[in-house]
Amino acid sequence: MTLYFDPGPLLGEDREVFRGRWEDRLWLNVPGPFYGGETDTCRTGRFSAPQHVLYGGKYLSEYVYRQPRIPAEVARLVEAADCDPFLGYGCDGDAHWTPETVREWWRDRGRISQYLADHDWDGIDWAGQGVTAAVRDYETYLAGSLATDLRIYLHWLEEGRSPAPGERLPEL
């Protein structure tokens, strides 16, 4: 079972790079502690965290399409946030997401699927970053294992801890 990663242990310089504001969070972000808000449009995030960051929205800002699960993945996301000159990434999602808002996001996930399907991602695959493949990965994730990851996140929000092996998870 995938465990939830608590960003609480991020200290010092690592925490400093997360200055994004919740109000600026891009709607494409997957629920969890980390998100992209008003990031620059230089599209550097995928160089550091290719399995977590995509580009989207009106200005193709960076957003988190898969939350990190282990410290090495968090380190890559910290690097992506550090490369953003606008410091538009945030790590305080746990203070804002509620079980109700996570379930609402899940109910509206078709909006994300439609957005991903409606764009020509081949035309914006800068510097061979694999944007098109990552978009397909996000689509597969939306249709598959994201449901379980969100149920684990719901457990975290409701219980304040990762679920024990075999423990029943909340429904979406």
C-alpha positions in Angstrom: 0.0 0.0 0.0 1.3 3.5 -0.9 1.8 5.6 2.2 1.1 9.2 2.5 4.2 11.5 2.7 3.9 14.1 5.5 5.7 17.3 4.3 6.0 18.4 7.9 9.7 17.3 8.2 10.7 19.7 5.4 13.1 22.2 7.1 15.1 25.2 6.4 16.0 25.8 2.7 13.7 23.0 1.6 10.7 24.6 3.2 11.7 28.1 2.0 11.3 27.3 -1.6 7.5 26.6 -1.1 6.0 30.1 -1.1 3.1 29.5 -3.3 -0.3 30.7 -2.2 -3.3 28.3 -2.0 -5.5 30.9 -3.7 -3.2 30.7 -6.8 -3.2 26.9 -7.0 -3.9 25.6 -10.5 -7.1 23.5 -10.6 -5.1 20.6 -12.4 -3.1 19.8 -9.2 -3.9 16.5 -7.6 -5.1 16.8 -4.0 -2.3 16.5 -1.5 0.2 18.7 0.3 2.2 19.9 -2.7 0.8 22.1 -5.5 1.9 24.5 -8.2 0.3 28.0 -8.2 1.6 31.0 -10.0 4.8 29.5 -11.3 6.9 30.9 -14.1 6.4 29.7 -17.6 10.0 28.6 -18.3 8.9 25.0 -17.9 11.8 23.7 -15.9 9.8 21.6 -13.4 9.9 18.4 -15.4 13.7 18.5 -15.6 13.7 17.9 -11.8 10.5 16.0 -11.1 9.3 14.4 -14.4 7.0 12.0 -12.7 5.3 14.7 -10.6 5.2 17.9 -12.6 3.3 18.9 -15.8 2.4 22.2 -17.4 -1.1 23.6 -17.9 -3.6 26.3 -17.6 -3.7 29.6 -19.5 0.0 30.3 -19.2 1.2 26.6 -19.0 2.2 27.0 -15.4 3.7 24.1 -13.5 1.4 21.8 -11.4 1.7 18.6 -9.4 -0.1 15.8 -11.1 1.3 13.0 -8.8 2.1 13.6 -5.2 5.5 12.3 -4.0 5.4 9.2 -1.8 9.0 8.8 -0.7 11.7 11.2 0.4 13.7 10.9 -2.9 10.5 12.0 -4.8 10.0 14.9 -2.4 13.7 15.9 -3.0 13.0 16.1 -6.7 9.9 18.2 -6.1 11.9 20.5 -3.8 14.4 20.9 -6.6 11.6 21.7 -9.1 10.2 24.3 -6.6 13.7 25.8 -6.1 14.2 26.2 -9.9 11.0 28.3 -10.1 12.0 32.0 -9.9 8.5 33.0 -8.8 8.6 30.5 -5.9 5.0 29.5 -6.9 5.0 26.0 -5.4 3.2 25.3 -2.1 3.5 22.5 0.4 0.6 23.5 2.8 -2.2 21.7 1.0 -2.9 19.6 4.1 -4.0 22.9 5.8 -6.6 23.5 3.0 -7.8 20.2 1.6 -10.7 18.6 3.5 -12.3 15.3 2.9 -15.2 17.1 1.3 -13.1 19.1 -1.1 -11.0 16.0 -2.1 -14.3 14.2 -2.9 -15.5 17.2 -4.9 -12.2 17.3 -6.8 -12.6 13.6 -7.5 -16.2 14.0 -8.7 -15.1 16.7 -11.1 -12.0 14.8 -12.5 -13.7 14.5 -15.9 -12.9 18.2 -16.4 -9.2 17.3 -16.1 -9.6 14.3 -18.5 -11.3 16.6 -21.0 -8.6 19.3 -20.6 -5.8 16.7 -21.2 -7.6 15.3 -24.2 -8.3 18.6 -25.8 -4.7 19.9 -26.3 -2.0 19.1 -28.7 0.7 18.2 -26.3 3.2 17.1 -29.0 3.3 20.8 -30.0 4.5 21.9 -26.6 7.0 19.2 -25.8 10.0 21.5 -25.1 13.5 20.2 -25.0 12.4 16.6 -25.2 10.8 16.6 -21.7 8.3 13.9 -22.5 5.3 16.1 -21.9 3.0 14.0 -24.1 4.0 10.8 -22.3 3.5 12.5 -19.0 0.0 13.6 -20.0 -0.8 10.0 -21.0 0.6 9.0 -17.6 -1.7 11.5 -15.8 -4.7 10.2 -17.8 -3.9 6.6 -16.8 -3.4 7.6 -13.2 -6.7 9.4 -13.2 -8.4 6.3 -14.5 -6.5 3.9 -12.3 -4.5 4.0 -9.1 -5.2 7.7 -8.2 -8.5 6.6 -6.5 -6.5 4.5 -4.0 -4.0 7.2 -3.4 -6.8 9.7 -2.7 -8.4 7.2 -0.3 -5.1 7.0 1.5 -4.9 10.8 1.5 -8.5 11.0 2.9 -7.4 8.6 5.7 -4.5 11.0 6.4 -6.9 14.0 6.6 -9.4 12.2 8.8 -7.0 10.3 11.1 -3.8 12.3 10.9 -1.7 9.2 10.0 -1.0 6.8 7.2 -3.3 3.7 7.2 -2.0 0.5 8.7 -1.7 -2.5 6.3 -5.1 -4.0 5.8 -6.9 -1.0 7.4 -10.1 0.0 5.7 -9.8 3.2 3.7 -12.5 5.9 3.4 -14.7 6.0 0.3 -14.3 8.6 -2.3 
